[in-house]
């Protein structure tokens, strides 16, 4: 069940007011409109989930023992939290991205709660391919094969450029 958005009773932050004005997004959305937008968004996510599942199922008949699959996106959507729909800030709904990795070096069903970032993909895939990481310049990312307790990241790199 998809919930209607919580209604912020506080005034928007000045940066959010600026985004609302400059992106011509000044009309208030009703709870029913937001519910419709979120329903469509989650339907798209369900379709993507089914397609990724079909891809992984199709690989089972192949030489899966040597295959690693990565699914990621470059951003999330605000889904009308903070009265914004798309990518218009670095608030958490936008900064968090899906990142799924499946393969022989990763335990099935594992969910990590440590800070990971898309910059971690290169060192991870280099380690999976048994390719030595370059030493100069040093990489910003850290292999996801390193156990969470030994990883040094406590923040993720992100940036936003308005149009």
N, C-alpha and C positions, 0 to 999 in steps of 0.2 A: 504494500500500500504506500502510495506517495503522499507525503504530508505537504500541506500548504506551508508557505514560508513563515517563519516567525516575523512578526511586524516590529521593526525597530521603532521605538517611540522617541529615540534620541535624534537630534539633528544630525545630518550627514557631516562627516569630516569635511573641512574646506577643500581638500583634494578631490573628494568624491563629488562635491557640489560642482567643482570645475569640470570634472569628467562628464557629469550629467549634462551640464550646459553645453560643452564643446562638442559632445557627440549627439546633440539634439535628442537626448533621452530624458525629456522633462515630464512626459505624461506618466502619471502614476498607474501602475498595473494593479488590477484587482486580484484577489486571491485565486479566483477561478482562472484568470488568464495565466498566472504564474503556474498553477497546477497543470494547465494544458501544456505550457512550455516544458515543464519538468517531465511530464508524462512522455512527450515526444522524445526528449533527450534520453530518458532512461530506456525507451524502446530502441533507440539507435544503439545504446550500449549493450542491450540484450542481443541484438543482431550481431554486433561485433564479437561478443562473447561466443555466440554459436558458431561463427565463422572461424574463430581461432580454435575452438574445440574441434571443428571438422578438419582443420589443417593438422592439428596434432594427432587426431585419429588416423588420418591418411598417412602420416609418417610411420605409424606403428608397423605397417607391413614392409617398410623399407629397412635399411640398415640404421635403425634408430640409435644403436650403441655409439655411433660417432657423430650424432647430430645435436647441435644446440640451437634452440629457437629463442629469439628475443622479441618481445612485443613492448613497444613504448610509444609514448606520444610526447609532443613538445609542450603541452600546456593542458590545464583543465579549464572548466567554465565556472563562472560565478553562480549561475542558475538563480539569479535574482536575490542572492544574499547581498546585503549592502546596496540594494536597489540597482544592481548591475547584472547584465546577462552574459556578456562575452569576456574577452580578455581586455580588461581596462585597469588592472592594478596588479600588485604582487601580493594580494591577500591570499590566504591559504588555499581556498578552492581553486585558484588559478595556478599557484606555485606547485601544488602537489600533482604529480603525473603518474599514470599507470606504468608500471615496469614489471613485466613478467619474464622470467628466464627459466627455460626447461631444458634439461639435457643430462647426460651421464654424470656430470660433476656436481649436480644439484639434487638434493633430496626432494622427492615429490611431496607437494603439499606444504612445503616450508614457507612460513610467512615471517618476514623480518620486521622488527620494529626499530632498528637503528637507522640513522640518517644515511640514505643512499641518494645518489644523484646520477644524472645521465652521463656525467664525465667519468663515472665509474665503469662504464661499458667498455671503453677501450682496454684498460688494464685487465678487466675480467675476460674479455674475448681473447686477448693476447695470452693470458694464462691457460685458458681452455685449449687454445691452439698450440700450446707449449712453445710460444714465441717469446724470447726474452723482451722485457719491457725496456724501452730506451732509458738511459740514465741522464741524458742531458738533452733538452732541459727537463727538469723533474716534472712528472705528471701531476695534474691537479687531482685526478681520480685515484681510487684505490680498489683493487680487485674485490669483487663480491665473494670470491673463494676464501678470503680471509675471514675467520670467524668474527661475528659481531663484537664480541668482547675485546678483540685485539685491534679493531679498526680505530683510526684516529679521528675520523670526521665527527664533529659535533654541530655542523651547519652545512647547508647545501648552497652552492652558487646558483644564483638566478638573476635575471635582468629583464627589464621591460622597456620597450621603445614605443611611445605613443605615435599615432599617425594623425 
